[in-house]
């Protein structure tokens, strides 16, 4: 009889040990708390279990364990599990003192270490601090690659304070101070040279490391964005009434004169023809008339299309369809389509002035904004497909994602994501007007500026990844290099080079202002 009981005991012990063992390739975790009854979470997901309990067949690796019990502080820890482990956790839960204070903390991005009065709390964002002493305290968040975030908080008895922190990334590669505002949108040459104009009358060329290669002085503001030809020639306009063509060494090849400032950014056709809007005087009457110019690569006039009187200035930089047709907007509220011979194919009347340079989809759809607060979608024959109304002027030029989503900013402070069918996917609110065209990265991230002085980086679902603060409004549209550097100008007079995670542009039909880093404005 004794032998039978002994064998039964051994068998029961074997069963108990076997029950503790995880399945092959997994680990078990025994979780105890004082008091018991706490909800158990692993990697922020509920297990539906309460302490004391065993978490069975957990995948090996680093795992976060959180315990929650009403009236007690949340308790969390990180545990490293290996195949076959049976780990144990003992937690002494701390009762919440209702006479002290509470701070609820969230951050973008998450995962920042939390310090209170220079002491580590052992917590990471997002989290809640209970039993915070009364009076003034200093909260600090630290995350590698970001600047520390610090805020003073006054804690009152039983009160809860909320902190929503957006961490500033330590992402500056370099910056260069020009003499005035930089609204021009940079272009990047195949060798990495960055070209941009400034209101200080100069046009600049920078090496990838931020060193100045050369600068060229014009007679007035350079607001126009440069375009780079196949032979490396750089084209841009100036308020001194000229369109310039410079060599890669910074010497002038030629300039073409008009009768008024050239703010329009040139577009370059496959055959080298340069298209740009400007004004000129009629030879006989000397009346100032607005034209779309077509210039040969040697700077001679190929043709010009007359738009009308001085009040009908070409406000939107031209773009070129795969057919060769040129689209551009004007102060007369029309979007024009001109063929390669300089003849009008059609025009479309919007409800307001058109400052938005069009974007062209793979199927030929034309997208542009207007001061009537609308984003328009037209067929290649000029028929309206749809329009979407924002809450402000749409002077931003659209860009397109790989799935056809249209991204465009408005003076209402929002960046909008619109489906190809004209419905809203989402919108993201900044603190001021958005005229900076988003650069869509190869990973789908959106990079754009706002007049609130920030450069924003969002994911394709409209969630903020991070942002970078400049010292002035950001109206310049960024360029994004293949090695992950974002170039953008600001009203503070600087050209910035900011390290980002996206390695180059998305493979969409129109991922940035004027389509590519050469700013040719030409569809494929």
VOGU-3710 file (C-alpha; in Angstrom, 3 decimals, decimal comma):
1> xxxxxxxxxx> 0,000/0,000/0,000  2,822/2,390/0,950  4,530/1,665/-2,374  1,290/2,529/-4,247  0,940/5,847/-2,418  4,604/6,623/-3,130  4,175/5,893/-6,820  1,003/8,018/-6,926  2,841/10,893/-5,246  5,694/10,696/-7,713
11> xxxxxxxxxx> 3,172/10,624/-10,573  1,321/13,687/-9,253  4,636/15,545/-8,788  5,583/14,658/-12,368  2,237/15,988/-13,593  2,721/19,248/-11,627  6,237/19,729/-13,005  4,995/18,941/-16,514  2,217/21,520/-16,154  4,818/24,155/-15,266
21> xxxxxxxxxx> 6,815/23,446/-18,388  6,011/25,487/-21,516  5,502/23,935/-24,901  8,680/23,595/-26,992  9,777/26,983/-28,302  7,892/28,955/-25,611  8,236/30,203/-22,021  5,936/30,468/-18,986  5,696/33,349/-16,503  4,243/33,044/-13,008
31> xxxxxxxxxx> 2,849/36,380/-11,835  2,151/37,183/-8,172  1,034/40,451/-6,597  0,288/41,834/-3,181  -2,611/42,342/-3,018  -3,791/39,774/-5,565  -6,529/40,299/-8,137  -4,664/42,663/-10,486  -5,385/42,512/-14,235  -2,381/41,222/-16,180
41> xxxxxxxxxx> -1,236/42,717/-19,481  1,598/41,563/-21,698  3,055/43,937/-24,285  0,076/46,275/-23,624  -2,455/43,558/-24,515  -4,878/42,124/-21,959  -4,409/38,463/-21,022  -7,883/38,369/-19,303  -6,057/36,827/-16,311  -5,739/38,190/-12,783
51> xxxxxxxxxx> -2,968/37,670/-10,251  -1,913/35,229/-8,992  -1,649/33,366/-12,286  0,621/31,744/-14,862  1,104/33,110/-18,356  1,633/30,044/-20,490  3,406/29,544/-23,796  4,768/33,052/-24,222  7,065/33,711/-27,166  10,691/34,171/-26,060
61> xxxxxxxxxx> 12,242/37,626/-26,211  11,820/40,892/-24,334  8,280/41,169/-22,958  6,561/43,953/-21,049  4,359/42,913/-18,115  1,841/45,366/-16,604  -0,423/44,891/-13,597  -3,491/47,077/-12,981  -5,669/47,117/-9,881  -8,185/49,823/-9,036
71> xxxxxxxxxx> -6,958/52,072/-6,229  -3,330/51,104/-6,841  -0,600/52,426/-9,087  -0,015/50,559/-12,330  2,999/48,271/-11,991  5,140/47,316/-14,955  8,395/45,606/-15,731  10,297/44,171/-18,688  11,449/40,571/-18,673  13,745/38,726/-21,074
81> xxxxxxxxxx> 12,479/35,207/-21,775  14,344/32,326/-23,343  13,040/29,071/-24,774  11,868/26,775/-21,958  11,977/29,402/-19,191  9,585/29,327/-16,231  9,995/32,836/-14,827  8,484/34,322/-11,672  7,389/37,892/-10,988  6,451/39,273/-7,570
91> xxxxxxxxxx> 4,888/42,748/-7,440  4,112/44,823/-4,371  1,407/47,196/-5,565  1,444/50,718/-4,201  -1,836/52,171/-2,964  -2,868/55,517/-4,512  -2,966/58,365/-2,000  -5,963/60,555/-2,876  -4,405/63,491/-0,988  -1,507/63,653/-3,508
101> xxxxxxxxxx> -1,509/64,367/-7,260  -1,548/62,432/-10,531  0,128/63,167/-13,900  -1,047/61,429/-17,080  1,752/61,609/-19,663  1,731/60,861/-23,381  4,389/61,628/-25,979  4,991/61,461/-29,711  6,878/59,274/-30,255  6,252/56,998/-27,289
111> xxxxxxxxxx> 8,892/55,221/-25,222  10,530/58,241/-23,545  12,034/57,791/-20,083  10,169/59,825/-17,445  11,980/61,873/-14,805  10,410/63,830/-11,959  12,563/66,477/-10,275  15,642/64,895/-11,905  14,852/61,453/-10,449  14,112/58,512/-12,734
121> xxxxxxxxxx> 10,612/57,137/-12,228  11,368/53,883/-14,035  8,443/54,524/-16,364  8,255/55,187/-20,093  5,624/57,102/-22,022  2,727/56,714/-22,314  2,178/56,315/-18,590  0,572/57,672/-15,404  2,401/58,918/-12,319  0,448/58,591/-9,068
131> xxxxxxxxxx> 1,231/59,898/-5,581  3,040/62,942/-6,904  4,021/65,371/-4,154  2,122/68,643/-3,878  3,526/71,927/-5,164  5,856/72,643/-8,087  7,500/69,689/-9,804  9,592/69,425/-12,952  8,760/66,710/-15,476  11,410/65,671/-18,009
141> xxxxxxxxxx> 11,161/63,192/-20,874  14,237/61,722/-22,557  14,414/59,619/-25,721  17,611/58,913/-27,702  17,734/60,974/-30,900  15,380/63,644/-29,539  15,845/66,799/-27,533  14,804/66,482/-23,846  11,299/67,725/-23,095  10,846/69,593/-19,826
151> xxxxxxxxxx> 7,825/71,162/-18,182  7,060/72,602/-14,755  3,740/71,516/-13,206  1,934/72,696/-10,104  0,386/69,713/-8,295  -2,730/70,209/-6,165  -4,412/67,827/-3,706  -6,296/65,098/-5,543  -5,820/66,815/-8,925  -4,846/65,135/-12,199
161> xxxxxxxxxx> -2,606/66,919/-14,702  -2,294/65,883/-18,350  0,843/66,253/-20,452  0,818/65,647/-24,227  4,406/66,095/-25,382  5,634/66,197/-28,980  9,358/65,457/-28,802  11,658/67,452/-31,068  14,029/65,280/-33,037  17,739/66,088/-32,988
171> xxxxxxxxxx> 17,843/65,715/-36,761  19,713/68,716/-38,158  22,432/67,754/-40,638  23,307/71,381/-41,396  21,823/74,800/-42,053  23,055/77,830/-43,963  22,057/81,428/-43,333  21,205/83,451/-46,434  20,480/87,164/-46,322  16,699/86,927/-46,279
181> xxxxxxxxxx> 13,576/84,767/-46,725  13,879/81,391/-48,513  10,531/80,523/-50,116  12,165/78,863/-53,111  11,830/75,072/-53,142  15,226/73,349/-53,425  16,312/71,142/-56,308  18,821/68,304/-55,955  21,219/67,417/-58,782  22,357/63,867/-59,527
191> xxxxxxxxxx> 25,691/64,556/-57,778  23,865/65,712/-54,622  24,320/69,445/-55,175  21,442/71,430/-53,683  20,188/74,548/-55,511  17,898/77,198/-54,020  17,121/80,908/-54,279  16,694/83,577/-51,606  15,046/86,961/-51,249  18,559/88,343/-50,676
201> xxxxxxxxxx> 18,786/88,395/-54,530  21,182/85,442/-54,652  20,939/81,946/-56,017  22,905/79,293/-54,101  24,600/75,950/-54,736  25,549/73,733/-51,779  27,481/70,500/-51,428  25,808/67,638/-49,585  27,818/68,497/-46,468  26,394/72,033/-46,417
211> xxxxxxxxxx> 29,463/73,848/-47,701  28,757/76,649/-50,179  29,912/75,769/-53,706  28,966/79,122/-55,192  26,335/81,843/-55,234  25,077/83,998/-58,093  23,758/87,521/-57,508  20,703/88,609/-59,486  19,048/92,013/-59,464  16,211/91,221/-57,045
221> xxxxxxxxxx> 14,401/88,558/-54,986  14,673/84,931/-56,103  11,324/83,406/-55,167  11,148/81,043/-58,146  12,146/77,408/-57,558  14,978/76,062/-59,735  14,672/73,332/-62,348  17,614/71,244/-63,567  17,992/70,268/-67,229  19,397/66,972/-68,491
231> xxxxxxxxxx> 22,793/68,601/-69,103  22,877/70,034/-65,576  21,856/73,579/-66,542  19,892/75,301/-63,760  16,899/77,469/-64,679  15,064/79,901/-62,389  13,348/83,279/-62,380  14,002/86,469/-60,432  12,052/89,575/-59,466  14,548/91,494/-61,627
241> xxxxxxxxxx> 12,393/90,449/-64,635  14,746/87,763/-65,978  14,725/83,999/-66,448  18,246/82,719/-65,810  20,203/79,724/-67,090  23,362/78,955/-65,093  26,069/76,349/-65,513  26,955/73,867/-62,784  29,924/76,124/-61,949  27,665/79,108/-61,321
251> xxxxxxxxxx> 28,321/81,159/-64,440  25,507/82,565/-66,572  24,773/80,813/-69,873  22,026/83,265/-70,755  19,099/85,213/-69,362  15,803/86,099/-70,952  14,158/89,414/-70,082  10,499/90,151/-69,408  8,789/93,320/-68,180  8,019/92,243/-64,637
261> xxxxxxxxxx> 9,123/89,919/-61,842  9,384/86,201/-62,635  7,938/84,268/-59,697  6,825/81,283/-61,755  9,078/78,215/-61,469  10,246/76,829/-64,840  9,219/73,426/-66,201  11,474/71,535/-68,624  10,170/69,377/-71,477  11,889/66,193/-72,656
271> xxxxxxxxxx> 13,274/68,077/-75,682  14,766/70,764/-73,411  12,106/73,449/-73,959  11,719/75,659/-70,887  8,236/76,880/-69,952  7,712/79,808/-67,601  5,134/82,501/-66,927  6,108/86,181/-67,128  5,003/89,600/-68,357  6,132/91,666/-71,321
281> xxxxxxxxxx> 5,210/94,887/-73,118  3,569/94,880/-76,521  6,000/96,371/-79,001  3,624/99,000/-80,400  1,328/99,989/-77,536  3,756/99,186/-74,686  0,859/97,592/-72,770  1,965/95,049/-70,171  0,585/91,613/-71,065  0,981/88,242/-69,360
291> xxxxxxxxxx> 2,395/85,310/-71,290  3,373/81,705/-70,973  6,839/81,587/-72,537  8,419/78,657/-74,337  12,196/79,135/-74,524  14,730/77,064/-76,427  17,678/75,589/-74,487  19,879/78,356/-75,930  17,637/81,054/-74,436  15,898/82,108/-77,648
301> xxxxxxxxxx> 12,135/82,516/-77,795  10,291/79,543/-79,265  6,803/80,993/-78,812  4,674/82,739/-76,237  0,998/82,411/-75,397  -0,816/85,615/-74,490  -3,106/85,372/-71,471  -4,387/88,903/-71,120  -3,943/92,145/-69,296  -1,638/92,816/-66,386
311> xxxxxxxxxx> -4,208/91,804/-63,802  -4,151/88,269/-65,198  -0,693/87,287/-63,996  0,525/83,664/-64,310  0,398/82,675/-60,650  0,856/78,891/-60,772  4,042/77,330/-62,088  3,480/75,305/-65,286  3,680/71,516/-65,503  3,959/69,228/-68,512
321> xxxxxxxxxx> 1,752/66,202/-69,286  3,065/63,046/-70,957  1,377/64,305/-74,153  3,557/67,412/-74,022  0,637/69,705/-73,167  1,358/72,403/-70,596  -0,981/73,137/-67,669  -0,821/76,292/-65,553  -3,090/78,521/-63,473  -3,657/82,243/-63,634
331> xxxxxxxxxx> -5,099/85,217/-61,751  -8,033/85,179/-64,157  -9,157/82,043/-62,232  -8,586/79,730/-65,212  -6,475/76,634/-65,545  -5,033/76,579/-69,079  -3,964/73,723/-71,319  -1,555/74,810/-74,080  -0,124/72,445/-76,690  3,517/72,261/-77,779
341> xxxxxxxxxx> 2,828/74,711/-80,634  1,622/77,410/-78,227  -2,093/77,038/-79,017  -4,769/76,786/-76,361  -6,423/73,377/-76,171  -8,858/74,316/-73,406  -9,275/76,304/-70,203  -11,209/75,491/-67,049  -12,809/78,220/-64,890  -12,264/77,777/-61,148
351> xxxxxxxxxx> -13,967/79,947/-58,565  -10,828/81,774/-57,448  -7,249/82,697/-58,326  -5,068/79,640/-58,981  -1,711/79,740/-57,147  -1,422/75,961/-56,962  0,887/74,269/-59,479  -0,943/71,167/-60,784  -0,066/67,538/-60,097  -0,678/64,910/-62,781
361> xxxxxxxxxx> -1,758/61,342/-61,964  -0,759/58,229/-63,893  -4,142/58,184/-65,662  -3,745/61,826/-66,712  -6,028/63,337/-64,050  -5,010/66,909/-63,186  -5,190/68,061/-59,558  -4,852/71,682/-58,426  -6,117/74,049/-55,754  -7,725/77,485/-55,891
371> xxxxxxxxxx> -8,395/80,483/-53,663  -12,075/79,438/-53,726  -10,996/76,878/-51,054  -11,348/73,922/-53,423  -9,164/71,108/-54,670  -10,104/70,264/-58,265  -9,730/67,081/-60,291  -9,980/67,418/-64,083  -9,702/64,966/-66,931  -6,911/65,510/-69,461
381> xxxxxxxxxx> -9,557/67,041/-71,769  -10,449/69,676/-69,153  -13,712/68,238/-67,805  -14,447/68,381/-64,091  -14,281/65,000/-62,347  -14,904/66,370/-58,856  -13,968/69,106/-56,409  -13,395/68,985/-52,662  -13,980/72,041/-50,455  -11,602/72,817/-47,591
391> xxxxxxxxxx> -11,991/75,580/-45,010  -9,317/77,884/-46,458  -7,444/78,977/-49,588  -5,725/76,108/-51,398  -2,476/77,686/-52,609  -0,473/74,547/-51,907  0,470/72,362/-54,863  -0,731/68,753/-54,461  1,423/65,643/-54,333  0,347/62,035/-54,869
401> xxxxxxxxxx> 0,905/58,798/-52,959  1,550/55,436/-54,582  -2,103/54,476/-54,044  -3,300/57,650/-55,776  -4,109/59,558/-52,572  -3,901/63,333/-53,086  -2,124/65,314/-50,358  -2,681/69,063/-50,249  -2,496/71,856/-47,683  -4,835/74,771/-47,034
411> xxxxxxxxxx> -4,711/78,140/-45,304  -7,053/76,594/-42,707  -3,944/74,900/-41,269  -4,842/71,368/-42,345  -3,015/68,918/-44,538  -5,702/66,927/-46,378  -5,561/63,377/-47,705  -8,182/62,916/-50,437  -9,024/59,699/-52,280  -8,866/59,582/-56,099
421> xxxxxxxxxx> -12,676/59,616/-55,961  -12,698/62,961/-54,127  -13,590/61,865/-50,580  -11,712/62,741/-47,403  -9,455/60,028/-45,962  -8,134/62,159/-43,103  -6,796/65,600/-42,304  -4,056/66,750/-39,932  -4,194/70,084/-38,121  -1,162/72,366/-37,817
431> xxxxxxxxxx> -1,202/75,746/-36,104  -1,088/77,875/-39,279  -1,396/77,940/-43,060  0,037/75,063/-45,143  1,379/76,134/-48,561  4,357/73,768/-48,520  3,820/70,793/-50,851  4,370/67,446/-49,079  7,267/65,286/-50,230  6,066/61,679/-50,125
441> xxxxxxxxxx> 8,846/59,355/-49,016  9,564/55,851/-50,290  8,177/54,550/-46,988  4,949/56,547/-47,436  5,871/59,230/-44,875  4,765/62,798/-45,636  7,186/65,708/-45,171  5,869/69,276/-45,306  6,108/72,655/-43,622  3,631/75,041/-42,041
451> xxxxxxxxxx> 3,670/78,755/-41,335  3,648/77,735/-37,645  7,472/77,249/-38,089  7,444/73,430/-37,981  8,392/70,780/-40,512  6,011/67,844/-39,986  6,538/64,161/-40,704  3,337/62,097/-40,779  2,702/58,486/-41,665  0,373/57,644/-44,556
461> xxxxxxxxxx> -2,560/57,395/-42,120  -2,119/60,983/-40,936  -0,476/60,188/-37,595  2,355/62,455/-36,455  5,696/60,641/-36,426  7,701/63,681/-35,350  8,246/67,338/-36,183  11,185/69,726/-36,358  11,032/73,371/-35,302  12,561/76,116/-37,445
471> xxxxxxxxxx> 12,753/79,821/-36,573  10,381/81,082/-39,269  7,376/80,137/-41,382  7,933/77,221/-43,781  6,433/78,019/-47,197  9,170/76,299/-49,184  8,313/72,821/-50,497  10,913/70,233/-49,418  13,105/68,025/-51,568  14,037/64,552/-50,303
481> xxxxxxxxxx> 17,342/62,930/-51,253  17,904/59,172/-51,742  20,167/59,130/-48,674  17,432/60,420/-46,391  18,098/64,156/-46,143  15,229/66,648/-46,390  16,097/70,089/-47,798  13,770/73,015/-47,141  13,873/76,804/-46,810  12,266/79,093/-44,252
491> xxxxxxxxxx> 11,274/82,699/-43,672  14,089/82,783/-41,088  16,529/83,001/-44,021  18,047/79,544/-43,589  18,217/76,579/-45,919  17,942/73,452/-43,745  19,182/69,896/-44,242  17,267/67,560/-41,915  17,963/63,851/-41,471  14,794/61,774/-41,915
501> xxxxxxxxxx> 13,961/58,073/-42,085  12,642/58,070/-45,669  15,285/57,158/-48,212  14,197/59,105/-51,270  10,846/59,777/-52,890  7,899/57,438/-53,372  7,504/55,807/-56,788  4,217/57,620/-57,411  3,418/59,715/-60,472  3,851/63,011/-58,555
511> xxxxxxxxxx> 5,502/62,624/-55,098  6,531/66,287/-54,589  6,371/69,844/-55,925  7,155/69,783/-59,672  7,277/65,979/-59,477  10,992/65,150/-58,957  14,112/66,429/-57,223  15,174/68,156/-60,448  11,875/70,110/-60,303  11,303/69,542/-64,033
521> xxxx> 7,517/69,541/-63,578  7,253/66,928/-66,307  5,060/63,838/-66,194  6,412/60,560/-67,524
//
